Amino acid sequence: MTLARPRETLTGQLTRTLTERIAAGQYAVGSRLPSEQDMISEFGVSRTVVREAIANLRASGRVLTRQGAGAFVLQQELTPGFRIDSSQLTDVQEVISVLELRIGLESEAAVLAAQRRTPAQLEAMKQALRDIEHAITHDGNAVEADLRFHRLIAEAAGNPHFLKLFTYVSEQLMTRARLRPGRLSSRSPEEYLAHAQREHEQICFAIERQDPEAARAALRMHLSESKARLLRKVGQLAD
């Protein structure tokens, strides 16, 4: 089976595929999902992608994970709730709206992460930054690692509702998966990514030294700059 859909990360593709299989009854309620190694072999993705997809399913309430036993299906259908109807908006308008939501959500998650993060969670954030840096210097795709860094902040907040809402928003409408950075910035794509990486490092440093206000300000500035670029893009399109 080939995992391929435009504008979707590998994690999003795998999450969607597993969700569809659960809804279709291919993975029955109470049954265990295939092992990490089986999914790696079937879908041709990394262990990190598999674990992030399972984390998304857990955050959405579809599966329960048990240490050493795997992930088990809890329910096939979810009660309808908050939903972003992207079909009614243009791409740029859509991402601006979601960025405004992300600014509020993630800046507060950063406050809690600075207060509650564990050493293991901090190290995971630093590893995500190293993976972003590797992608930048090797002309690779940094979207997956970027998304993981932001997800880890939501997870470190220690409030499952932050993680659930972040998972929904980010997997639906990750900014750089929808609009290429080179089209939104006067910088080259390489310069844009390097600048964004410096912003990531500032966020991580504030969380490391457990400075909630600095973490909030750094994350708010990071996403607000993305919003400003998009607003400039809207202005260009209107000219």
C-alpha positions as CSV (number, residue, x, y, z in Angstrom):
1,M,0.0,0.0,0.0
2,T,1.3,3.5,-0.9
3,L,0.9,6.3,1.6
4,A,0.5,9.4,-0.7
5,R,-1.6,12.5,-0.5
6,P,-0.6,16.0,-1.3
7,R,-0.2,18.5,1.5
8,E,-0.1,15.8,4.2
9,T,2.8,14.8,6.4
10,L,3.7,11.2,6.7
11,T,2.4,11.2,10.2
12,G,-0.9,12.6,9.0
13,Q,-1.1,10.1,6.2
14,L,-0.5,7.2,8.6
15,T,-2.9,8.6,11.2
16,R,-5.6,8.9,8.5
17,T,-5.1,5.4,7.2
18,L,-5.3,3.8,10.6
19,T,-8.3,5.9,11.5
20,E,-10.1,4.7,8.3
21,R,-9.2,1.1,9.1
22,I,-10.6,1.5,12.6
23,A,-13.8,3.1,11.3
24,A,-14.2,0.3,8.7
25,G,-13.8,-2.4,11.4
26,Q,-10.6,-3.7,10.0
27,Y,-9.2,-3.2,13.5
28,A,-12.1,-4.1,15.8
29,V,-12.8,-2.5,19.1
30,G,-10.7,-4.2,21.8
31,S,-8.2,-5.5,19.3
32,R,-4.5,-4.7,19.3
33,L,-3.1,-2.6,16.4
34,P,-0.2,-4.1,14.4
35,S,3.2,-3.8,16.1
36,E,5.5,-0.9,15.3
37,Q,7.7,-3.1,13.3
38,D,4.8,-4.4,11.2
39,M,3.6,-0.9,10.4
40,I,7.2,0.2,9.5
41,S,7.3,-2.8,7.1
42,E,3.8,-2.2,5.6
43,F,3.9,1.5,5.2
44,G,7.6,2.1,4.7
45,V,7.8,4.9,7.3
46,S,10.1,5.4,10.3
47,R,9.5,4.3,13.8
48,T,9.1,8.0,14.8
49,V,6.3,8.4,12.3
50,V,4.5,5.3,13.6
51,R,4.8,6.5,17.2
52,E,3.5,9.9,16.4
53,A,0.6,8.5,14.5
54,I,-0.3,6.3,17.5
55,A,0.1,9.3,19.7
56,N,-2.5,11.1,17.5
57,L,-4.9,8.2,17.8
58,R,-4.5,8.2,21.5
59,A,-5.0,11.9,21.8
60,S,-8.2,11.6,19.7
61,G,-9.5,8.9,22.0
62,R,-9.5,6.1,19.4
63,V,-6.8,3.9,21.0
64,L,-5.4,3.1,24.4
65,T,-1.7,2.2,24.8
66,R,-0.4,-0.2,27.4
67,Q,3.3,-0.3,28.3
68,G,4.8,-3.4,26.7
69,A,1.6,-4.6,25.2
70,G,0.9,-2.1,22.4
71,A,-2.1,0.0,21.3
72,F,-5.7,-1.2,21.6
73,V,-8.8,0.1,19.8
74,L,-11.2,1.9,22.1
75,Q,-13.9,3.1,19.6
76,Q,-14.7,3.2,15.9
77,E,-16.8,6.4,15.8
78,L,-16.1,9.6,17.6
79,T,-18.8,12.0,18.8
80,P,-18.7,15.1,16.4
81,G,-17.2,18.1,18.1
82,F,-15.0,21.0,17.2
83,R,-14.3,21.1,13.4
84,I,-12.5,23.4,11.0
85,D,-14.3,23.5,7.7
86,S,-11.4,24.2,5.4
87,S,-13.6,23.8,2.2
88,Q,-15.2,27.2,2.8
89,L,-11.9,29.2,2.9
90,T,-9.0,29.9,0.6
91,D,-5.7,28.4,1.5
92,V,-4.2,31.6,2.8
93,Q,-7.3,32.7,4.7
94,E,-7.5,29.2,6.2
95,V,-4.0,29.2,7.4
96,I,-4.3,32.7,8.9
97,S,-7.3,31.6,10.9
98,V,-5.6,28.5,12.2
99,L,-2.4,30.4,13.0
100,E,-4.4,32.8,15.2
101,L,-5.8,29.7,17.0
102,R,-2.3,28.2,17.2
103,I,-0.9,31.4,18.7
104,G,-3.3,31.3,21.6
105,L,-3.1,27.6,22.1
106,E,0.6,27.0,21.8
107,S,1.8,30.1,23.6
108,E,-0.2,29.0,26.7
109,A,1.0,25.4,26.2
110,A,4.6,26.8,26.3
111,V,3.9,28.4,29.6
112,L,2.8,25.1,31.1
113,A,5.6,23.2,29.4
114,A,8.2,25.5,31.0
115,Q,6.7,24.8,34.4
116,R,6.0,21.0,34.0
117,R,8.4,19.6,31.4
118,T,10.4,16.5,32.4
119,P,14.1,16.0,31.6
120,A,13.1,13.3,29.1
121,Q,10.6,15.7,27.4
122,L,13.2,18.4,27.2
123,E,15.7,16.0,25.6
124,A,13.0,15.0,23.1
125,M,12.6,18.6,22.1
126,K,16.3,19.0,21.7
127,Q,16.4,15.9,19.5
128,A,13.6,17.3,17.3
129,L,15.7,20.5,16.9
130,R,18.7,18.4,15.9
131,D,16.6,16.6,13.4
132,I,15.3,19.9,11.9
133,E,18.9,21.1,11.7
134,H,20.0,17.9,9.9
135,A,17.1,18.3,7.4
136,I,18.1,22.0,6.7
137,T,21.8,21.2,6.2
138,H,21.1,18.1,4.1
139,D,18.4,19.7,1.9
140,G,15.7,17.5,3.4
141,N,12.1,17.9,4.6
142,A,12.0,19.5,8.0
143,V,8.2,19.5,8.3
144,E,8.0,16.2,10.3
145,A,10.6,17.3,12.9
146,D,9.1,20.8,13.1
147,L,5.7,19.3,13.8
148,R,7.2,17.0,16.4
149,F,8.9,19.8,18.2
150,H,5.6,21.7,18.5
151,R,3.7,18.6,19.5
152,L,6.3,17.9,22.3
153,I,5.6,21.3,23.7
154,A,1.8,20.6,23.8
155,E,2.6,17.2,25.4
156,A,4.9,18.7,28.0
157,A,2.1,21.1,29.1
158,G,0.7,18.1,31.0
159,N,-2.9,18.8,30.0
160,P,-4.3,16.3,27.5
161,H,-6.7,18.8,26.1
162,F,-3.9,21.0,24.8
163,L,-2.4,17.9,23.0
164,K,-5.8,16.8,21.5
165,L,-6.6,20.3,20.1
166,F,-3.0,20.8,18.9
167,T,-3.1,17.4,17.2
168,Y,-6.3,18.2,15.3
169,V,-5.2,21.6,14.2
170,S,-1.6,20.8,13.3
171,E,-2.3,17.7,11.4
172,Q,-5.1,19.3,9.4
173,L,-3.4,22.6,8.5
174,M,0.4,22.6,9.1
175,T,1.4,25.9,7.6
176,R,4.5,24.8,5.7
177,A,2.7,21.7,4.4
178,R,0.0,24.0,2.9
179,L,2.1,26.9,1.6
180,R,5.8,26.7,0.7
181,P,7.9,29.1,2.7
182,G,9.6,30.4,-0.4
183,R,6.3,31.8,-1.6
184,L,5.7,33.7,1.7
185,S,9.0,35.2,2.5
186,S,11.5,37.5,0.8
187,R,14.2,35.2,2.2
188,S,15.4,32.1,0.3
189,P,13.9,28.8,1.7
190,E,17.2,28.0,3.3
191,E,17.3,31.4,5.1
192,Y,13.7,31.1,6.1
193,L,14.3,27.7,7.7
194,A,17.5,28.8,9.4
195,H,15.6,31.9,10.9
196,A,12.7,29.7,12.0
197,Q,15.2,27.3,13.6
198,R,16.7,30.1,15.7
199,E,13.2,30.9,16.9
200,H,12.7,27.2,17.8
201,E,16.0,27.3,19.8
202,Q,14.8,30.4,21.8
203,I,11.6,28.6,22.7
204,C,13.5,25.5,23.8
205,F,16.0,27.5,25.8
206,A,13.1,29.3,27.7
207,I,11.5,26.0,28.4
208,E,14.8,24.5,29.5
209,R,15.5,27.3,32.0
210,Q,11.8,27.0,33.1
211,D,10.9,30.6,32.3
212,P,7.2,30.6,31.5
213,E,6.9,34.2,30.3
214,A,9.9,33.9,28.0
215,A,8.6,30.7,26.6
216,R,5.2,32.3,25.9
217,A,6.8,35.4,24.3
218,A,9.2,33.3,22.1
219,L,6.5,31.0,20.8
220,R,4.1,33.9,20.2
221,M,6.7,35.7,18.2
222,H,7.5,32.6,16.2
223,L,3.9,32.0,15.1
224,S,3.1,35.8,14.8
225,E,5.9,36.1,12.3
226,S,4.3,33.3,10.2
227,K,1.0,35.2,10.4
228,A,2.6,38.4,9.3
229,R,4.1,36.7,6.3
230,L,0.7,35.3,5.3
231,L,-1.0,38.7,5.7
232,R,1.7,40.2,3.4
233,K,0.8,37.4,1.0
234,V,-2.9,38.3,1.1
235,G,-2.0,41.9,0.4
236,Q,0.1,40.8,-2.6
237,L,-2.8,38.7,-3.9
238,A,-5.2,41.6,-3.6
239,D,-3.0,44.0,-5.6
